Amino acid sequence: ANPIEVYHGVDRSTTFSGRQDGVSFFRVKSEGGSWGEPLKVVIQHHSLGEALIYLAAGAAVFLSTAALVIFGHIQHRREGLHQ
């Protein structure tokens, strides 16, 4: 495969997203310098089932936290009215 330039700039770190599963190789080159050694990057996404479990767990934590805040606020208002 022919190499392609995926970034050119002055950032000291860059994030790539949307990559497909597989193996990619990256090299860096400083301005006016030589190419670094190739770095092998293996991309392996979670399965859909595992991703849905993480989504459900995050939703449960969010909803529990929201419920605690709302019910705590209601309880605080009720206690304030009875004084």
Biopython code that builds the backbone (N, CA, C, O; Angstrom):
import numpy as np
from Bio.PDB.StructureBuilder import StructureBuilder

atoms = [
    (1, "ALA", "N", (0.844, -1.186, 0.000)),
    (1, "ALA", "CA", (0.000, 0.000, 0.000)),
    (1, "ALA", "C", (0.882, 1.239, 0.000)),
    (1, "ALA", "O", (1.928, 1.276, 0.647)),
    (2, "ASN", "N", (0.454, 2.219, -0.714)),
    (2, "ASN", "CA", (1.195, 3.475, -0.762)),
    (2, "ASN", "C", (0.869, 4.317, 0.458)),
    (2, "ASN", "O", (-0.296, 4.426, 0.841)),
    (3, "PRO", "N", (1.887, 4.915, 1.075)),
    (3, "PRO", "CA", (1.617, 5.756, 2.245)),
    (3, "PRO", "C", (0.869, 7.023, 1.849)),
    (3, "PRO", "O", (1.041, 7.551, 0.751)),
    (4, "ILE", "N", (0.034, 7.499, 2.772)),
    (4, "ILE", "CA", (-0.681, 8.756, 2.575)),
    (4, "ILE", "C", (-0.441, 9.646, 3.786)),
    (4, "ILE", "O", (-0.269, 9.154, 4.901)),
    (5, "GLU", "N", (-0.431, 10.930, 3.567)),
    (5, "GLU", "CA", (-0.277, 11.877, 4.669)),
    (5, "GLU", "C", (-1.646, 12.112, 5.278)),
    (5, "GLU", "O", (-2.576, 12.534, 4.591)),
    (6, "VAL", "N", (-1.769, 11.833, 6.596)),
    (6, "VAL", "CA", (-3.062, 12.018, 7.259)),
    (6, "VAL", "C", (-3.089, 13.264, 8.132)),
    (6, "VAL", "O", (-4.161, 13.690, 8.562)),
    (7, "TYR", "N", (-1.929, 13.856, 8.401)),
    (7, "TYR", "CA", (-1.901, 15.085, 9.184)),
    (7, "TYR", "C", (-0.610, 15.825, 8.875)),
    (7, "TYR", "O", (0.453, 15.220, 8.731)),
    (8, "HIS", "N", (-0.719, 17.133, 8.776)),
    (8, "HIS", "CA", (0.445, 17.998, 8.612)),
    (8, "HIS", "C", (0.168, 19.249, 9.430)),
    (8, "HIS", "O", (-0.803, 19.957, 9.164)),
    (9, "GLY", "N", (1.001, 19.530, 10.415)),
    (9, "GLY", "CA", (0.766, 20.704, 11.239)),
    (9, "GLY", "C", (1.721, 20.764, 12.405)),
    (9, "GLY", "O", (2.746, 20.083, 12.419)),
    (10, "VAL", "N", (1.378, 21.592, 13.398)),
    (10, "VAL", "CA", (2.271, 21.832, 14.528)),
    (10, "VAL", "C", (1.777, 21.209, 15.832)),
    (10, "VAL", "O", (2.432, 21.372, 16.862)),
    (11, "ASP", "N", (0.658, 20.510, 15.825)),
    (11, "ASP", "CA", (0.170, 19.881, 17.058)),
    (11, "ASP", "C", (1.186, 18.875, 17.576)),
    (11, "ASP", "O", (1.866, 18.201, 16.802)),
    (12, "ARG", "N", (1.277, 18.784, 18.902)),
    (12, "ARG", "CA", (2.169, 17.809, 19.513)),
    (12, "ARG", "C", (1.455, 16.481, 19.757)),
    (12, "ARG", "O", (2.092, 15.480, 20.084)),
    (13, "SER", "N", (0.148, 16.476, 19.599)),
    (13, "SER", "CA", (-0.618, 15.228, 19.687)),
    (13, "SER", "C", (-1.853, 15.379, 18.807)),
    (13, "SER", "O", (-2.391, 16.475, 18.658)),
    (14, "THR", "N", (-2.282, 14.294, 18.242)),
    (14, "THR", "CA", (-3.432, 14.306, 17.346)),
    (14, "THR", "C", (-4.251, 13.056, 17.595)),
    (14, "THR", "O", (-3.694, 11.991, 17.862)),
    (15, "THR", "N", (-5.568, 13.172, 17.510)),
    (15, "THR", "CA", (-6.468, 12.040, 17.690)),
    (15, "THR", "C", (-7.152, 11.738, 16.369)),
    (15, "THR", "O", (-7.636, 12.642, 15.688)),
    (16, "PHE", "N", (-7.188, 10.483, 16.019)),
    (16, "PHE", "CA", (-7.900, 10.031, 14.828)),
    (16, "PHE", "C", (-9.099, 9.229, 15.284)),
    (16, "PHE", "O", (-8.985, 8.423, 16.207)),
    (17, "SER", "N", (-10.245, 9.431, 14.661)),
    (17, "SER", "CA", (-11.429, 8.640, 14.996)),
    (17, "SER", "C", (-12.050, 8.128, 13.710)),
    (17, "SER", "O", (-11.701, 8.562, 12.612)),
    (18, "GLY", "N", (-12.975, 7.200, 13.869)),
    (18, "GLY", "CA", (-13.666, 6.663, 12.716)),
    (18, "GLY", "C", (-12.867, 5.625, 11.949)),
    (18, "GLY", "O", (-13.209, 5.293, 10.814)),
    (19, "ARG", "N", (-11.803, 5.110, 12.558)),
    (19, "ARG", "CA", (-10.984, 4.109, 11.884)),
    (19, "ARG", "C", (-11.668, 2.746, 11.950)),
    (19, "ARG", "O", (-12.316, 2.417, 12.944)),
    (20, "GLN", "N", (-11.521, 1.967, 10.900)),
    (20, "GLN", "CA", (-12.066, 0.612, 10.850)),
    (20, "GLN", "C", (-11.130, -0.343, 11.586)),
    (20, "GLN", "O", (-9.951, -0.044, 11.779)),
    (21, "ASP", "N", (-11.668, -1.503, 11.999)),
    (21, "ASP", "CA", (-10.825, -2.539, 12.584)),
    (21, "ASP", "C", (-9.719, -2.905, 11.609)),
    (21, "ASP", "O", (-9.929, -2.923, 10.396)),
    (22, "GLY", "N", (-8.562, -3.193, 12.138)),
    (22, "GLY", "CA", (-7.450, -3.602, 11.289)),
    (22, "GLY", "C", (-6.128, -3.097, 11.826)),
    (22, "GLY", "O", (-6.047, -2.598, 12.949)),
    (23, "VAL", "N", (-5.109, -3.229, 11.024)),
    (23, "VAL", "CA", (-3.758, -2.827, 11.399)),
    (23, "VAL", "C", (-3.340, -1.651, 10.517)),
    (23, "VAL", "O", (-3.503, -1.680, 9.298)),
    (24, "SER", "N", (-2.804, -0.628, 11.154)),
    (24, "SER", "CA", (-2.272, 0.523, 10.427)),
    (24, "SER", "C", (-0.860, 0.782, 10.921)),
    (24, "SER", "O", (-0.503, 0.413, 12.040)),
    (25, "PHE", "N", (-0.078, 1.408, 10.092)),
    (25, "PHE", "CA", (1.270, 1.800, 10.474)),
    (25, "PHE", "C", (1.382, 3.311, 10.319)),
    (25, "PHE", "O", (0.924, 3.884, 9.330)),
    (26, "PHE", "N", (1.994, 3.942, 11.307)),
    (26, "PHE", "CA", (2.165, 5.391, 11.292)),
    (26, "PHE", "C", (3.639, 5.715, 11.493)),
    (26, "PHE", "O", (4.359, 5.010, 12.200)),
    (27, "ARG", "N", (4.068, 6.795, 10.859)),
    (27, "ARG", "CA", (5.412, 7.330, 11.074)),
    (27, "ARG", "C", (5.287, 8.837, 11.244)),
    (27, "ARG", "O", (4.363, 9.463, 10.725)),
    (28, "VAL", "N", (6.218, 9.394, 11.968)),
    (28, "VAL", "CA", (6.234, 10.847, 12.139)),
    (28, "VAL", "C", (7.525, 11.401, 11.555)),
    (28, "VAL", "O", (8.548, 10.721, 11.468)),
    (29, "LYS", "N", (7.432, 12.648, 11.164)),
    (29, "LYS", "CA", (8.601, 13.329, 10.605)),
    (29, "LYS", "C", (8.583, 14.761, 11.106)),
    (29, "LYS", "O", (7.599, 15.478, 10.923)),
    (30, "SER", "N", (9.657, 15.171, 11.731)),
    (30, "SER", "CA", (9.738, 16.563, 12.160)),
    (30, "SER", "C", (10.071, 17.427, 10.953)),
    (30, "SER", "O", (10.651, 16.955, 9.974)),
    (31, "GLU", "N", (9.700, 18.683, 11.038)),
    (31, "GLU", "CA", (9.954, 19.615, 9.932)),
    (31, "GLU", "C", (11.454, 19.654, 9.647)),
    (31, "GLU", "O", (12.252, 20.006, 10.516)),
    (32, "GLY", "N", (11.820, 19.296, 8.446)),
    (32, "GLY", "CA", (13.226, 19.301, 8.057)),
    (32, "GLY", "C", (14.009, 18.101, 8.562)),
    (32, "GLY", "O", (15.209, 17.992, 8.307)),
    (33, "GLY", "N", (13.340, 17.189, 9.282)),
    (33, "GLY", "CA", (14.016, 16.020, 9.838)),
    (33, "GLY", "C", (13.763, 14.773, 9.014)),
    (33, "GLY", "O", (13.222, 14.836, 7.910)),
    (34, "SER", "N", (14.159, 13.652, 9.562)),
    (34, "SER", "CA", (13.959, 12.385, 8.864)),
    (34, "SER", "C", (12.758, 11.648, 9.462)),
    (34, "SER", "O", (12.278, 11.990, 10.543)),
    (35, "TRP", "N", (12.291, 10.647, 8.748)),
    (35, "TRP", "CA", (11.141, 9.865, 9.195)),
    (35, "TRP", "C", (11.522, 8.987, 10.378)),
    (35, "TRP", "O", (12.619, 8.429, 10.424)),
    (36, "GLY", "N", (10.601, 8.869, 11.338)),
    (36, "GLY", "CA", (10.787, 7.959, 12.454)),
    (36, "GLY", "C", (10.475, 6.535, 12.026)),
    (36, "GLY", "O", (10.010, 6.293, 10.913)),
    (37, "GLU", "N", (10.737, 5.604, 12.921)),
    (37, "GLU", "CA", (10.425, 4.200, 12.655)),
    (37, "GLU", "C", (8.912, 4.017, 12.597)),
    (37, "GLU", "O", (8.181, 4.714, 13.301)),
    (38, "PRO", "N", (8.428, 3.085, 11.763)),
    (38, "PRO", "CA", (6.980, 2.833, 11.701)),
    (38, "PRO", "C", (6.445, 2.314, 13.037)),
    (38, "PRO", "O", (7.088, 1.503, 13.705)),
    (39, "LEU", "N", (5.273, 2.789, 13.410)),
    (39, "LEU", "CA", (4.597, 2.352, 14.626)),
    (39, "LEU", "C", (3.348, 1.587, 14.218)),
    (39, "LEU", "O", (2.492, 2.114, 13.508)),
    (40, "LYS", "N", (3.248, 0.354, 14.667)),
    (40, "LYS", "CA", (2.097, -0.492, 14.332)),
    (40, "LYS", "C", (0.961, -0.194, 15.310)),
    (40, "LYS", "O", (1.162, -0.212, 16.524)),
    (41, "VAL", "N", (-0.226, 0.078, 14.781)),
    (41, "VAL", "CA", (-1.412, 0.353, 15.593)),
    (41, "VAL", "C", (-2.488, -0.653, 15.203)),
    (41, "VAL", "O", (-2.888, -0.731, 14.041)),
    (42, "VAL", "N", (-2.952, -1.423, 16.188)),
    (42, "VAL", "CA", (-4.008, -2.407, 15.949)),
    (42, "VAL", "C", (-5.316, -1.815, 16.456)),
    (42, "VAL", "O", (-5.424, -1.443, 17.624)),
    (43, "ILE", "N", (-6.296, -1.728, 15.584)),
    (43, "ILE", "CA", (-7.602, -1.177, 15.946)),
    (43, "ILE", "C", (-8.581, -2.333, 16.045)),
    (43, "ILE", "O", (-8.816, -3.058, 15.079)),
    (44, "GLN", "N", (-9.152, -2.490, 17.249)),
    (44, "GLN", "CA", (-10.115, -3.563, 17.470)),
    (44, "GLN", "C", (-11.235, -2.998, 18.346)),
    (44, "GLN", "O", (-11.058, -2.797, 19.547)),
    (45, "HIS", "N", (-12.365, -2.752, 17.736)),
    (45, "HIS", "CA", (-13.492, -2.169, 18.452)),
    (45, "HIS", "C", (-14.181, -3.204, 19.329)),
    (45, "HIS", "O", (-14.077, -4.408, 19.095)),
    (46, "HIS", "N", (-14.888, -2.711, 20.347)),
    (46, "HIS", "CA", (-15.719, -3.590, 21.165)),
    (46, "HIS", "C", (-16.844, -4.143, 20.307)),
    (46, "HIS", "O", (-17.236, -3.537, 19.310)),
    (47, "SER", "N", (-17.356, -5.297, 20.704)),
    (47, "SER", "CA", (-18.516, -5.844, 20.000)),
    (47, "SER", "C", (-19.727, -4.954, 20.279)),
    (47, "SER", "O", (-19.737, -4.198, 21.250)),
    (48, "LEU", "N", (-20.732, -5.047, 19.436)),
    (48, "LEU", "CA", (-21.944, -4.250, 19.623)),
    (48, "LEU", "C", (-22.592, -4.580, 20.964)),
    (48, "LEU", "O", (-23.061, -3.680, 21.660)),
    (49, "GLY", "N", (-22.623, -5.850, 21.330)),
    (49, "GLY", "CA", (-23.208, -6.249, 22.613)),
    (49, "GLY", "C", (-22.501, -5.606, 23.788)),
    (49, "GLY", "O", (-23.145, -5.122, 24.719)),
    (50, "GLU", "N", (-21.172, -5.600, 23.749)),
    (50, "GLU", "CA", (-20.397, -4.991, 24.828)),
    (50, "GLU", "C", (-20.625, -3.479, 24.866)),
    (50, "GLU", "O", (-20.743, -2.895, 25.943)),
    (51, "ALA", "N", (-20.686, -2.855, 23.711)),
    (51, "ALA", "CA", (-20.941, -1.414, 23.654)),
    (51, "ALA", "C", (-22.311, -1.081, 24.231)),
    (51, "ALA", "O", (-22.463, -0.073, 24.921)),
    (52, "LEU", "N", (-23.310, -1.918, 23.954)),
    (52, "LEU", "CA", (-24.654, -1.686, 24.495)),
    (52, "LEU", "C", (-24.682, -1.869, 26.008)),
    (52, "LEU", "O", (-25.420, -1.168, 26.700)),
    (53, "ILE", "N", (-23.886, -2.803, 26.529)),
    (53, "ILE", "CA", (-23.792, -2.977, 27.986)),
    (53, "ILE", "C", (-23.205, -1.714, 28.616)),
    (53, "ILE", "O", (-23.714, -1.237, 29.631)),
    (54, "TYR", "N", (-22.141, -1.169, 28.024)),
    (54, "TYR", "CA", (-21.552, 0.076, 28.536)),
    (54, "TYR", "C", (-22.555, 1.227, 28.468)),
    (54, "TYR", "O", (-22.640, 2.036, 29.392)),
    (55, "LEU", "N", (-23.303, 1.296, 27.385)),
    (55, "LEU", "CA", (-24.321, 2.335, 27.232)),
    (55, "LEU", "C", (-25.389, 2.204, 28.312)),
    (55, "LEU", "O", (-25.781, 3.199, 28.921)),
    (56, "ALA", "N", (-25.860, 0.982, 28.552)),
    (56, "ALA", "CA", (-26.890, 0.752, 29.568)),
    (56, "ALA", "C", (-26.363, 1.086, 30.963)),
    (56, "ALA", "O", (-27.080, 1.682, 31.766)),
    (57, "ALA", "N", (-25.122, 0.710, 31.256)),
    (57, "ALA", "CA", (-24.542, 1.018, 32.567)),
    (57, "ALA", "C", (-24.421, 2.526, 32.756)),
    (57, "ALA", "O", (-24.733, 3.042, 33.830)),
    (58, "GLY", "N", (-23.975, 3.230, 31.735)),
    (58, "GLY", "CA", (-23.874, 4.688, 31.820)),
    (58, "GLY", "C", (-25.229, 5.340, 32.003)),
    (58, "GLY", "O", (-25.366, 6.295, 32.768)),
    (59, "ALA", "N", (-26.240, 4.825, 31.297)),
    (59, "ALA", "CA", (-27.597, 5.364, 31.435)),
    (59, "ALA", "C", (-28.122, 5.128, 32.845)),
    (59, "ALA", "O", (-28.770, 6.004, 33.417)),
    (60, "ALA", "N", (-27.850, 3.949, 33.413)),
    (60, "ALA", "CA", (-28.310, 3.643, 34.772)),
    (60, "ALA", "C", (-27.662, 4.582, 35.787)),
    (60, "ALA", "O", (-28.337, 5.080, 36.688)),
    (61, "VAL", "N", (-26.372, 4.823, 35.650)),
    (61, "VAL", "CA", (-25.681, 5.742, 36.563)),
    (61, "VAL", "C", (-26.240, 7.151, 36.413)),
    (61, "VAL", "O", (-26.490, 7.822, 37.414)),
    (62, "PHE", "N", (-26.439, 7.607, 35.187)),
    (62, "PHE", "CA", (-26.982, 8.942, 34.954)),
    (62, "PHE", "C", (-28.376, 9.080, 35.555)),
    (62, "PHE", "O", (-28.650, 10.049, 36.263)),
    (63, "LEU", "N", (-29.260, 8.119, 35.280)),
    (63, "LEU", "CA", (-30.632, 8.200, 35.783)),
    (63, "LEU", "C", (-30.674, 8.119, 37.305)),
    (63, "LEU", "O", (-31.471, 8.812, 37.937)),
    (64, "SER", "N", (-29.828, 7.283, 37.900)),
    (64, "SER", "CA", (-29.767, 7.196, 39.364)),
    (64, "SER", "C", (-29.318, 8.519, 39.964)),
    (64, "SER", "O", (-29.891, 8.983, 40.950)),
    (65, "THR", "N", (-28.307, 9.121, 39.381)),
    (65, "THR", "CA", (-27.811, 10.406, 39.878)),
    (65, "THR", "C", (-28.871, 11.491, 39.733)),
    (65, "THR", "O", (-29.088, 12.273, 40.659)),
    (66, "ALA", "N", (-29.525, 11.543, 38.589)),
    (66, "ALA", "CA", (-30.579, 12.535, 38.372)),
    (66, "ALA", "C", (-31.715, 12.338, 39.365)),
    (66, "ALA", "O", (-32.235, 13.312, 39.908)),
    (67, "ALA", "N", (-32.111, 11.083, 39.612)),
    (67, "ALA", "CA", (-33.189, 10.802, 40.563)),
    (67, "ALA", "C", (-32.800, 11.247, 41.966)),
    (67, "ALA", "O", (-33.619, 11.836, 42.672)),
    (68, "LEU", "N", (-31.565, 10.978, 42.384)),
    (68, "LEU", "CA", (-31.116, 11.404, 43.711)),
    (68, "LEU", "C", (-31.146, 12.922, 43.847)),
    (68, "LEU", "O", (-31.566, 13.443, 44.881)),
    (69, "VAL", "N", (-30.712, 13.622, 42.832)),
    (69, "VAL", "CA", (-30.715, 15.088, 42.880)),
    (69, "VAL", "C", (-32.147, 15.615, 42.947)),
    (69, "VAL", "O", (-32.443, 16.494, 43.756)),
    (70, "ILE", "N", (-33.029, 15.090, 42.112)),
    (70, "ILE", "CA", (-34.414, 15.566, 42.076)),
    (70, "ILE", "C", (-35.132, 15.256, 43.384)),
    (70, "ILE", "O", (-35.772, 16.133, 43.965)),
    (71, "PHE", "N", (-35.028, 14.008, 43.853)),
    (71, "PHE", "CA", (-35.718, 13.650, 45.095)),
    (71, "PHE", "C", (-35.110, 14.357, 46.299)),
    (71, "PHE", "O", (-35.827, 14.702, 47.239)),
    (72, "GLY", "N", (-33.804, 14.577, 46.284)),
    (72, "GLY", "CA", (-33.172, 15.332, 47.363)),
    (72, "GLY", "C", (-33.662, 16.770, 47.386)),
    (72, "GLY", "O", (-33.894, 17.334, 48.456)),
    (73, "HIS", "N", (-33.820, 17.362, 46.218)),
    (73, "HIS", "CA", (-34.334, 18.731, 46.125)),
    (73, "HIS", "C", (-35.774, 18.799, 46.632)),
    (73, "HIS", "O", (-36.128, 19.711, 47.378)),
    (74, "ILE", "N", (-36.600, 17.836, 46.230)),
    (74, "ILE", "CA", (-38.003, 17.804, 46.687)),
    (74, "ILE", "C", (-38.061, 17.644, 48.196)),
    (74, "ILE", "O", (-38.828, 18.338, 48.864)),
    (75, "GLN", "N", (-37.257, 16.737, 48.742)),
    (75, "GLN", "CA", (-37.239, 16.511, 50.194)),
    (75, "GLN", "C", (-36.783, 17.769, 50.925)),
    (75, "GLN", "O", (-37.343, 18.123, 51.962)),
    (76, "HIS", "N", (-35.786, 18.433, 50.397)),
    (76, "HIS", "CA", (-35.281, 19.655, 51.016)),
    (76, "HIS", "C", (-36.364, 20.740, 51.034)),
    (76, "HIS", "O", (-36.509, 21.453, 52.026)),
    (77, "ARG", "N", (-37.113, 20.864, 49.952)),
    (77, "ARG", "CA", (-38.192, 21.862, 49.894)),
    (77, "ARG", "C", (-39.292, 21.521, 50.889)),
    (77, "ARG", "O", (-39.825, 22.409, 51.554)),
    (78, "ARG", "N", (-39.641, 20.226, 50.996)),
    (78, "ARG", "CA", (-40.689, 19.819, 51.950)),
    (78, "ARG", "C", (-40.270, 20.116, 53.379)),
    (78, "ARG", "O", (-41.073, 20.604, 54.175)),
    (79, "GLU", "N", (-39.023, 19.825, 53.707)),
    (79, "GLU", "CA", (-38.538, 20.090, 55.063)),
    (79, "GLU", "C", (-38.526, 21.584, 55.348)),
    (79, "GLU", "O", (-38.780, 21.999, 56.479)),
    (80, "GLY", "N", (-38.240, 22.384, 54.354)),
    (80, "GLY", "CA", (-38.238, 23.833, 54.516)),
    (80, "GLY", "C", (-39.632, 24.386, 54.744)),
    (80, "GLY", "O", (-39.791, 25.386, 55.445)),
    (81, "LEU", "N", (-40.656, 23.748, 54.159)),
    (81, "LEU", "CA", (-42.030, 24.208, 54.321)),
    (81, "LEU", "C", (-42.590, 23.858, 55.689)),
    (81, "LEU", "O", (-43.487, 24.549, 56.173)),
    (82, "HIS", "N", (-42.089, 22.806, 56.329)),
    (82, "HIS", "CA", (-42.611, 22.367, 57.624)),
    (82, "HIS", "C", (-41.956, 23.084, 58.798)),
    (82, "HIS", "O", (-42.315, 22.821, 59.946)),
    (83, "GLN", "N", (-41.041, 23.949, 58.554)),
    (83, "GLN", "CA", (-40.375, 24.637, 59.667)),
    (83, "GLN", "C", (-41.049, 25.937, 59.991)),
    (83, "GLN", "O", (-40.619, 26.645, 60.901)),
]
sb = StructureBuilder()
sb.init_structure("model")
sb.init_model(0)
sb.init_chain("A")
sb.init_seg("    ")
for serial, (resi, resn, name, xyz) in enumerate(atoms, 1):
    if name == "N":
        sb.init_residue(resn, " ", resi, " ")
    sb.init_atom(name, np.array(xyz, "f"), 0.0, 1.0, " ", f" {name:<3s}", serial, name[0])
structure = sb.get_structure()
